[in-house]
Amino acid sequence: MSYADGLLSTGERISYRNKQHPFVFIWGARYAILALIIALVALWFRSGLGPDTASGIFGQLLGWIVLALFIGGIAVAIWTALRYINQEYVLTNRRVIQVEGVLNRNSTDSSLEKINDAVLTQSVFGRMFDFGDLTVLTASEAGIDKMHMLRKPVAFKKAMLDAKHEFEVDMERAGWQPSPPIRDTASAPAAAAPTAAATAATVAASAAPSAPPPSRADPDEVTRTLANLADLRDRGAITPEEYEHKKADLLSRL
């Protein structure tokens, strides 16, 4: 079981697996291959030396160089091969997953519902050897951006778009609806909320029964009340503003 199999959630299944083209491994191991070629040439040159020269300081130094190039080239080639083997692209019924790394593993995924489009770029050699660059355009900033030198890119793109279509059909059958766009409250007019509240208050006020007009007050009663209020004002029980407000209210009833 690969590392990507352990990342699957409940009900998630793998529908397609893909890797980078083997040219990626060859290009990554180019220095290792060059080191092995130089080691073979140096070994051939050393074997052509005479016995005295081969056993001398120059021959021993050349032997150590051949050994270092050979061991270093083999080590780099093995490490590049492990990186190539552990790197893969996995397409499931929910997302696209990219897994890479040998000792430290790294996984990046993009949900199918956030994929807007996929741009495929193939050179002349790419069409000849069936590889290309597939750029995934998503609605999120995070996720898989570009699949470099992907093997069989046309087949992978078709499989990804088919999986996205099946995912959307399953969501529609389950009653899923896209979320409404988020309103930019910062750019909305400040009077929008008060206007709505005022409209609701107007409707409620028009629906409520109108209150009966207040009855006219007795002038003598108003005079006595004003005298009492003036007395309270003079003693500091009420403020002059309160007295004027009550006075205006009483006079309006006459």
C-alpha positions in Angstrom: 0.0 0.0 0.0 1.4 3.4 -1.0 1.5 6.5 1.2 -1.5 8.0 -0.7 -3.7 5.1 0.2 -3.4 6.0 3.9 -4.6 9.5 3.2 -8.1 8.4 2.0 -11.1 9.4 4.0 -14.2 7.3 4.6 -16.0 6.5 1.3 -13.1 7.9 -0.8 -11.7 5.6 -3.5 -8.9 5.9 -6.0 -9.9 6.1 -9.7 -6.6 6.9 -11.4 -2.9 6.9 -10.5 -0.1 8.7 -12.4 3.5 9.7 -12.2 6.0 12.0 -13.8 7.7 10.8 -17.0 10.9 8.7 -16.7 12.7 11.6 -18.3 12.4 13.4 -14.9 14.5 10.7 -13.3 17.1 10.8 -16.1 17.3 14.6 -15.8 17.5 14.5 -12.0 20.3 11.9 -12.2 22.3 13.6 -14.9 25.2 14.5 -12.6 25.3 11.0 -11.2 25.4 9.5 -14.8 28.1 12.0 -15.7 30.1 11.0 -12.6 29.9 7.3 -13.5 31.0 8.0 -17.1 34.0 10.0 -15.9 34.8 7.2 -13.4 34.8 4.6 -16.2 36.9 6.7 -18.4 39.4 7.4 -15.6 39.5 3.6 -14.8 40.2 2.8 -18.4 42.9 5.4 -18.5 44.5 4.0 -15.3 44.5 0.5 -16.7 46.6 1.7 -19.6 49.3 3.1 -17.4 52.5 1.2 -16.9 53.0 -0.8 -13.7 55.3 1.7 -12.2 53.0 4.7 -12.9 49.9 2.8 -11.8 51.5 2.0 -8.4 52.9 5.4 -8.0 51.4 8.5 -6.4 49.6 9.5 -9.6 48.1 6.1 -10.1 46.9 5.9 -6.5 45.4 9.4 -6.6 43.6 8.5 -9.8 42.3 5.3 -8.2 40.8 7.3 -5.3 39.1 9.7 -7.7 37.6 6.8 -9.6 36.3 5.3 -6.3 34.8 8.6 -5.1 33.1 9.2 -8.4 31.7 5.7 -8.6 30.4 5.7 -5.0 29.0 9.2 -5.3 27.3 8.6 -8.6 25.7 5.4 -7.4 24.5 7.1 -4.2 23.0 10.1 -6.1 21.3 7.8 -8.6 19.7 5.7 -5.9 18.4 8.8 -4.1 17.0 10.2 -7.3 15.3 6.9 -8.1 13.7 6.8 -4.6 12.4 10.3 -5.1 11.0 9.4 -8.4 9.3 6.2 -7.1 7.7 7.9 -4.1 6.3 10.8 -6.2 2.8 10.3 -7.6 -0.4 11.9 -8.5 -3.6 10.2 -7.3 -7.1 11.0 -8.5 -10.0 10.0 -6.2 -13.7 10.6 -6.4 -13.3 13.7 -4.2 -9.9 15.3 -4.9 -6.5 15.2 -6.6 -3.6 14.3 -4.3 0.1 14.9 -4.9 2.5 12.8 -2.8 6.3 13.3 -2.7 9.3 12.8 -0.5 11.5 9.9 0.7 12.1 10.3 4.4 9.9 13.4 5.0 6.7 12.9 3.1 4.6 15.8 1.7 1.1 15.6 0.4 -0.9 18.4 -1.3 -4.5 18.0 -2.5 -7.1 20.0 -4.4 -10.9 19.3 -4.0 -12.7 18.5 -7.2 -15.4 21.0 -6.4 -12.8 23.8 -6.3 -11.2 22.9 -9.7 -12.4 25.4 -12.3 -10.2 24.4 -15.3 -7.1 22.5 -16.3 -4.6 23.9 -18.9 -2.4 21.3 -20.7 0.8 22.3 -22.4 2.7 19.8 -24.6 5.8 20.5 -26.7 6.8 18.6 -29.8 8.9 16.2 -27.8 6.1 16.0 -25.3 3.7 14.7 -27.9 6.3 12.3 -29.2 7.1 10.8 -25.8 3.6 11.4 -24.3 4.3 13.8 -21.5 3.3 17.4 -20.7 2.7 20.1 -18.0 -0.9 20.2 -16.6 -1.8 23.3 -14.7 -4.8 23.0 -12.4 -6.8 26.2 -11.9 -8.7 26.2 -8.6 -10.8 28.6 -6.6 -8.4 28.3 -3.6 -4.9 29.7 -3.3 -3.7 26.6 -1.7 -3.5 23.2 -3.5 -1.9 21.6 -6.5 -0.8 24.3 -9.0 1.2 22.5 -11.7 2.0 18.9 -12.6 5.4 19.1 -14.3 6.3 16.6 -17.1 3.2 14.4 -16.3 3.1 11.0 -18.0 0.0 10.5 -20.2 -1.3 14.0 -19.4 -4.3 13.8 -21.8 -5.7 10.7 -20.2 -5.2 12.2 -16.7 -6.9 15.4 -17.6 -9.9 13.5 -19.0 -10.1 11.3 -15.9 -10.0 14.4 -13.7 -12.7 16.2 -15.5 -14.9 13.1 -15.6 -14.4 12.7 -11.8 -15.3 16.3 -11.2 -18.5 15.8 -13.3 -19.5 12.7 -11.3 -18.8 14.5 -8.1 -21.1 17.4 -9.0 -23.9 14.9 -10.1 -23.6 13.1 -6.8 -23.8 16.4 -4.9 -26.9 17.4 -6.8 -28.6 14.1 -6.1 -27.9 14.5 -2.4 -29.6 17.9 -2.5 -26.5 20.0 -2.3 -26.8 23.6 -3.4 -24.0 26.0 -4.0 -23.6 28.5 -1.2 -24.9 32.1 -2.0 -22.3 34.7 -2.7 -21.0 36.6 0.3 -22.2 40.1 0.4 -19.5 42.8 0.9 -20.9 44.6 3.9 -18.0 47.1 3.8 -19.1 48.5 0.4 -22.9 48.4 1.2 -24.5 51.8 1.9 -24.6 52.6 5.6 -28.3 53.6 5.4 -29.3 50.1 4.2 -29.9 48.6 7.7 -31.7 51.7 9.1 -33.9 51.9 6.0 -34.9 48.3 6.4 -35.6 48.8 10.1 -37.6 52.0 9.4 -39.6 50.2 6.8 -40.5 47.4 9.2 -41.5 49.9 11.9 -43.7 51.7 9.4 -45.4 48.5 8.4 -45.9 47.5 12.0 -47.3 51.0 12.9 -49.7 50.9 9.9 -50.9 47.5 10.9 -51.5 48.4 14.6 -54.9 50.0 15.5 -54.6 53.7 15.9 -54.8 55.0 19.5 -57.7 57.2 20.4 -57.0 61.0 20.6 -56.2 62.1 24.2 -59.0 63.8 26.1 -58.9 67.5 26.9 -57.6 68.3 30.4 -59.4 70.6 32.9 -57.8 74.1 33.0 -58.0 74.2 36.8 -56.4 70.8 37.1 -53.6 71.9 34.8 -53.0 75.1 36.8 -52.7 73.1 40.1 -50.4 70.6 38.4 -48.1 73.4 37.1 -48.0 74.9 40.6 -46.9 71.6 42.1 -44.3 71.1 39.4 -42.9 74.6 40.0 -42.7 73.9 43.7 -40.8 70.6 42.9 -38.5 72.6 40.6 -37.7 75.2 43.2 -36.8 72.5 45.7 -34.5 70.7 43.2 -36.6 67.6 43.0 -36.8 68.0 39.2 -34.6 69.8 36.7 -35.7 72.9 34.8 -35.6 70.9 31.6 -38.0 68.3 33.1 -40.3 71.1 34.3 -40.5 72.7 30.8 -41.1 69.4 29.2 -44.0 68.6 31.6 -45.4 72.1 31.2 -45.4 71.9 27.4 -47.2 68.5 27.7 -49.9 69.9 30.0 -50.5 73.0 27.9 -50.9 70.9 24.8 -53.8 69.1 26.4 -55.8 72.4 26.9 
